[in-house]
Amino acid sequence: MNYSITEFEAVYRRCFPGALRLAMFMLHDSDEARDAVQDVFVKLWEAEVVIENENAYILRAVRNCCLSRIAAYDIHERVKRRLPLDEVDEAEELAVPDEYLANAVSALLSPREQQVVGKVYSEGLSYKDTAEHLGVSVSMVNKCVVGALKKLRSHFRK
């Protein structure tokens, strides 16, 4: 961090309103917008350099953060549409018992696929966050998820 507290507060007060307006315009959700702007300011606080044009940097970073959130949401929605999961009453039993599913996952998927699917579906991480946690590329995460879902679909269709 190369900003003093007073310098950072001044940047925050000067840039926050515009950054929040941009995030609200892009995300249409006040909580998501505040989270996106907060993420950007945390990264700025942790940065090892002083930014020349803070306003331009912050607005570009907020834009990129919002686009990442929109992309993650779009991916999540596409998966939900392709794999519709109806809400199940707790009294009803699932079509596939948890043990059967767990056995199929451990028997059919490679350790890497199990890791990736666990991060994406159990922990709810985005592909980008999963890639960062596992130290792999986003395309590798996508490849693992696609391969794992193909294997599981094929197994459960039988």
Secondary structure, 3 states (H helix, E strand, C coil): CCCCHHHHHHHHHHHHHHHHHHHHHHHCCHHHHHHHHHHHHHHHHHCCCCCCCHHHHHHHHHHHHHHHHHHHHHHHHHHHHHCCCCCCCCCCCCCCCHHHHHHHHHHHCCHHHHHHHHHHHHCCCCHHHHHHHHCCCHHHHHHHHHHHHHHHHHHHHC
